[in-house]
């Protein structure tokens, strides 16, 4: 027996996505109203607060570089390069593959060093 796939039309899909978006938005809003977070937390600490391991590299960069570079420009520049990597391989195949390995190696080294220095 053959399986027949039934597709929904565009209007029905849009209606379902709109309902799902409204439900999620309202749920998050209600949780924010019903479960207030204390805004008077103690902010007088002087040591670095350990972050999850995935942010250890960024924390290490923030320790030595200005926040604009360490928190915004370098992470977004790296992400932009990794996102555009499939398109760049068609233009510069050898250079792109070599630079990919360099960037991935730098990310791994900064994360490992940041993990052991920060924590």
C-alpha positions in Angstrom: 0.0 0.0 0.0 1.5 3.3 -1.0 1.8 6.2 1.4 0.2 9.4 0.2 1.6 12.6 1.6 -0.9 15.3 2.2 0.4 18.8 2.0 -1.3 21.8 3.6 -1.8 25.0 1.7 0.1 28.2 2.4 -2.8 29.9 4.2 -3.3 27.0 6.6 0.5 26.8 7.3 0.6 30.6 8.0 -2.4 30.3 10.3 -0.8 27.4 12.2 2.5 29.3 12.5 0.8 32.4 13.7 -1.1 30.5 16.4 2.0 28.8 17.5 3.9 32.1 17.7 1.1 33.8 19.7 0.9 30.8 22.1 4.7 30.8 22.7 4.8 34.6 23.1 1.9 34.7 25.5 3.4 31.9 27.5 6.8 33.6 27.9 5.0 36.9 28.8 2.9 35.2 31.4 5.9 33.4 32.9 7.8 36.7 33.0 4.9 38.4 34.8 4.1 35.5 37.2 7.7 34.6 38.1 9.5 37.8 38.8 13.3 37.8 39.0 15.0 39.8 41.7 16.7 42.8 40.1 18.6 43.6 43.3 21.2 40.9 43.0 24.6 41.4 44.5 26.8 42.9 41.8 29.8 43.8 43.9 31.9 40.7 42.9 35.4 41.2 41.7 36.2 37.8 40.3 35.1 36.4 37.0 31.9 34.3 37.1 32.5 31.0 35.4 30.4 30.5 32.3 29.5 27.3 30.5 32.5 25.8 28.7 31.2 27.0 25.3 31.7 30.6 26.4 35.1 30.1 28.0 37.0 31.3 24.9 34.9 34.5 24.8 35.5 35.0 28.5 39.2 34.7 28.0 39.1 37.1 25.1 37.1 39.6 27.2 39.8 39.4 29.9 42.5 40.6 27.5 40.7 42.5 24.7 38.2 45.4 24.6 34.6 44.2 24.9 33.7 45.4 21.4 36.4 43.2 19.8 36.1 40.2 22.1 32.4 40.1 22.5 31.1 41.3 19.2 33.5 41.7 16.3 35.6 38.5 16.6 32.7 36.1 17.4 30.4 37.6 14.7 33.3 37.8 12.2 34.1 34.1 12.8 30.4 33.1 12.5 30.1 35.1 9.3 33.1 33.4 7.9 31.9 29.9 8.8 28.4 30.7 7.4 29.9 32.0 4.1 32.4 29.1 3.9 30.4 27.0 1.4 30.2 30.0 -1.0 33.9 30.9 -0.6 35.1 27.4 -1.4 33.9 27.9 -5.0 35.9 31.1 -5.4 39.1 30.3 -3.4 39.2 26.6 -2.7 42.7 26.2 -1.3 42.8 29.4 0.6 39.4 28.9 2.2 40.2 25.4 3.4 43.4 26.4 4.9 41.9 29.4 6.7 39.0 27.2 7.9 41.5 24.9 9.7 43.3 27.9 11.1 40.1 29.4 12.5 38.8 26.1 13.9 42.2 25.5 15.5 42.2 29.0 17.1 38.6 28.5 18.4 39.6 25.1 20.0 42.8 26.5 21.5 41.0 29.6 23.0 38.2 27.5 24.4 40.5 25.0 26.0 42.9 27.7 27.4 39.9 29.7 28.6 38.4 26.7 30.3 41.5 26.0 32.3 42.4 29.7 33.1 38.9 30.9 33.9 37.7 27.9 35.9 
